[in-house]
């Protein structure tokens, strides 16, 4: 299947080859942008694409893709171009600066509004962009179609990277928990081991060391954070009560060490206590005992 075939299935054949739609592929060839964070934070991605050094969005709609492995591209959303303004000194947010974006520049500022035409394909549709990597903005052309590589299941959250490389923002963990069928490997791997994990507050840098020793392993413990909106551990609860419920999206989850399910609860807790001492999470973090 090709992208244009897919658009026809969605009743959008009238847009193909009309100079009304541009395909854009955000990639890290020109700036040292941390693109993984753009994939995880759609608000940040939308802020990033709304400012450009050249008037590239001279069209009615934009289909936004994010570069992933090789020439593959992940569909992030379709946007209507409502307005365009040339600005002598565009000042970007601290969040974009932290990603490696220049703090200010002369260029074009767009008002983009997401449309619902293809919304159910967001974060699911993967196409092959083709050989023209440098041409990051292209017209939706009838002659130069793009191959559909896959349509991922609803709620899919990337391939399991291995225990040592697990790094999940709360929103990503939330998706894994809420869509178990689409993330079967994550559930299989994280339920097969006990372990010691680390929760980090990205706003303050404070850390919480925890342990998972129930029959459902690490995923069983992490589910409680999603189901209870982080209102699980005493010091984290105190922090959450002083903030809005949305503050939970500032937490990240990593695995410090996996442990055999044959270990007793006390043996797991002993390892957990060792990590608390080494990381100072009682004196300077979010562990209360």
C-alpha positions in Angstrom: 0.0 0.0 0.0 1.1 3.6 -0.6 0.4 6.8 1.2 -1.9 8.1 -1.6 -3.8 4.8 -1.6 -4.4 5.3 2.1 -5.5 8.9 1.6 -8.0 7.7 -1.0 -9.4 5.3 1.6 -10.0 8.2 3.9 -11.8 10.2 1.2 -8.9 12.7 0.6 -8.1 11.9 -3.0 -9.2 15.5 -3.9 -6.1 16.8 -2.2 -3.5 14.7 -4.0 -1.4 16.7 -6.6 -3.3 19.9 -6.0 -0.5 22.0 -4.3 -2.7 22.2 -1.3 -0.8 19.8 0.9 2.8 19.6 1.9 4.5 16.7 3.6 7.2 17.6 6.1 9.7 15.4 7.8 11.3 16.7 10.9 14.9 15.4 11.1 18.1 16.2 12.9 20.4 17.0 9.9 20.6 20.8 10.4 20.3 21.3 14.1 21.3 19.3 17.1 17.7 18.9 18.2 16.8 16.1 20.6 14.2 14.5 18.3 13.3 11.7 20.7 11.8 14.3 23.0 9.7 15.8 20.2 8.2 12.4 19.5 7.3 12.1 23.1 5.9 15.6 23.5 3.4 16.6 20.9 2.9 20.1 22.3 6.7 20.7 21.9 6.7 19.3 18.4 3.9 21.6 17.4 5.7 24.6 18.9 8.9 23.5 17.0 7.2 23.2 13.6 5.3 26.5 13.9 8.5 28.6 13.5 10.6 28.3 10.3 13.5 30.2 8.8 11.9 30.1 5.4 8.3 30.2 4.2 7.9 26.5 3.6 4.3 26.2 4.6 2.9 28.0 1.5 0.0 25.5 1.4 -3.4 24.8 3.0 -2.5 21.7 4.9 0.7 20.1 6.3 1.1 16.4 7.0 3.7 16.2 9.7 6.2 13.3 10.0 9.1 12.7 12.3 12.3 10.9 11.1 12.8 7.5 12.8 15.2 4.7 11.7 16.7 4.8 8.2 14.3 6.6 5.8 11.2 5.6 7.8 9.0 8.4 9.0 6.3 8.4 11.7 3.1 10.4 11.1 2.5 12.9 13.9 -0.6 14.7 12.6 -2.2 16.8 9.8 -2.5 20.5 10.3 -4.4 23.4 8.5 -2.2 26.5 7.9 -4.4 29.3 9.3 -1.9 32.2 9.0 1.7 33.1 8.4 3.7 36.1 9.7 7.3 37.1 8.9 9.0 38.1 12.2 12.3 39.8 12.5 13.1 38.3 15.9 11.3 35.1 16.8 12.0 34.2 20.4 11.5 30.5 21.2 10.6 29.0 24.6 13.1 27.7 27.1 11.8 24.2 26.3 12.9 24.5 22.7 16.2 26.1 23.7 16.8 23.1 26.0 16.4 20.8 23.0 19.1 22.6 21.1 17.1 25.2 19.1 18.6 28.7 18.6 17.0 31.1 21.1 16.0 33.6 18.5 16.1 34.0 14.7 14.4 35.8 11.8 11.8 33.8 10.0 8.2 32.8 9.7 5.7 32.1 12.4 2.6 30.0 11.6 -0.7 29.4 13.2 -1.3 25.7 12.6 -4.5 23.8 13.7 -4.7 20.1 13.8 -7.5 18.6 11.7 -9.3 15.3 12.3 -8.9 13.8 8.7 -6.2 11.3 9.7 -6.1 11.7 13.5 -6.5 8.0 14.2 -3.2 7.4 12.3 -1.2 9.7 14.6 1.9 7.9 16.0 0.8 4.8 14.1 1.4 5.4 10.3 5.0 4.7 9.2 6.0 5.5 5.6 9.3 5.3 3.7 10.3 8.9 2.9 12.5 7.7 0.1 16.0 8.8 -1.0 15.4 12.5 -0.8 16.4 13.0 2.9 17.5 16.6 2.3 14.1 17.5 0.8 12.3 17.6 4.2 9.3 19.6 2.8 7.6 18.1 -0.3 4.3 18.5 -2.1 1.7 15.7 -1.9 2.4 14.5 -5.4 0.4 12.0 -7.4 3.5 10.8 -9.3 5.9 10.7 -6.3 4.0 8.5 -3.9 5.5 7.0 -0.7 5.3 3.4 0.5 3.4 2.6 3.7 5.7 0.5 5.9 3.3 -0.3 8.7 0.3 1.0 10.6 1.0 0.3 14.3 -1.7 -0.9 16.7 -3.6 1.8 18.6 -1.5 2.8 21.6 1.7 1.2 20.4 4.7 2.6 22.3 7.9 1.6 20.4 9.8 -1.6 20.6 11.0 -2.9 24.0 14.7 -1.6 24.1 16.1 -4.0 26.7 16.0 -3.6 30.5 19.1 -1.5 30.7 17.7 1.1 28.2 14.2 1.5 29.6 13.5 5.2 30.1 9.9 6.1 30.2 8.1 9.4 30.7 4.9 9.1 32.7 2.8 9.6 29.5 4.6 6.7 27.8 4.1 4.4 30.8 0.5 5.4 30.8 0.1 4.3 27.2 1.8 1.0 27.8 -0.5 0.3 30.8 -3.7 1.4 29.0 -3.0 -0.5 25.8 -1.6 -3.9 26.9 -2.5 -5.7 23.6 -0.5 -3.1 21.5 2.4 -3.4 23.9 2.5 -7.1 24.7 6.3 -7.4 24.7 6.6 -4.6 27.2 4.2 -6.4 29.5 5.8 -9.8 29.0 9.3 -8.5 29.7 8.4 -6.3 32.7 6.2 -8.9 34.3 8.9 -11.6 34.1 11.3 -10.0 36.6 11.4 -8.4 40.0 13.6 -5.3 40.2 14.8 -2.0 41.6 13.6 1.1 39.8 14.2 4.8 39.8 11.6 7.5 39.5 12.9 11.0 38.8 11.1 14.4 39.0 12.4 16.1 35.9 11.5 19.5 37.3 13.6 19.2 40.5 15.9 16.3 39.8 14.8 14.6 43.0 14.7 10.8 42.9 12.8 7.9 44.4 14.2 4.4 44.6 11.6 1.7 44.6 11.3 -2.1 44.4 9.0 -4.5 42.6 8.6 -7.9 44.2 5.0 -8.8 43.6 3.9 -11.7 41.3 3.4 -9.3 38.3 7.0 -8.0 38.5 8.0 -4.5 37.6 4.9 -3.8 35.4 2.7 -4.8 38.2 4.2 -2.1 40.5 4.4 0.5 37.8 0.7 0.0 37.0 -0.2 1.4 40.4 1.5 4.7 39.6 -0.6 5.1 36.4 -3.9 3.9 38.1 -3.4 6.2 41.1 -2.0 9.2 39.3 1.4 8.9 41.1 -0.4 9.0 44.5 1.4 5.9 45.8 4.4 6.7 48.0 4.3 9.0 51.0 6.7 11.7 49.8 5.5 11.6 46.2 1.9 12.0 47.5 3.0 15.0 49.5 4.6 16.5 46.4 1.6 15.7 44.2 -0.8 17.3 46.7 1.1 20.6 46.4 0.8 20.5 42.6 -1.8 20.0 39.9 -2.7 16.4 38.8 -0.9 17.2 35.5 2.4 17.3 37.4 2.6 13.5 37.1 3.8 14.0 33.5 7.1 15.4 34.9 8.1 11.9 36.3 10.3 9.4 34.4 10.9 5.7 35.1 14.0 3.7 34.7 15.2 0.3 35.9 18.3 0.2 38.1 18.5 -3.6 38.3 16.5 -6.6 37.4 16.2 -9.4 39.9 15.1 -13.1 39.7 11.5 -13.9 40.7 13.0 -16.6 42.9 14.2 -13.9 45.4 12.2 -13.4 48.5 10.6 -10.0 49.3 13.2 -9.4 52.0 16.1 -10.1 49.6 14.7 -7.6 47.1 14.2 -5.0 49.8 17.8 -5.4 50.9 19.0 -4.6 47.4 16.6 -1.6 47.3 18.1 -0.3 50.6 21.6 -0.5 49.1 20.5 1.7 46.1 18.9 4.2 48.4 22.1 4.7 50.3 24.2 4.9 47.2 22.0 7.5 45.5 21.2 9.4 48.6 17.5 9.3 47.8 16.5 9.4 51.5 18.6 12.4 52.4 18.1 14.4 49.2 15.3 12.7 47.3 11.8 11.4 47.6 12.3 8.3 49.8 11.0 8.8 53.3 12.4 5.6 54.7 
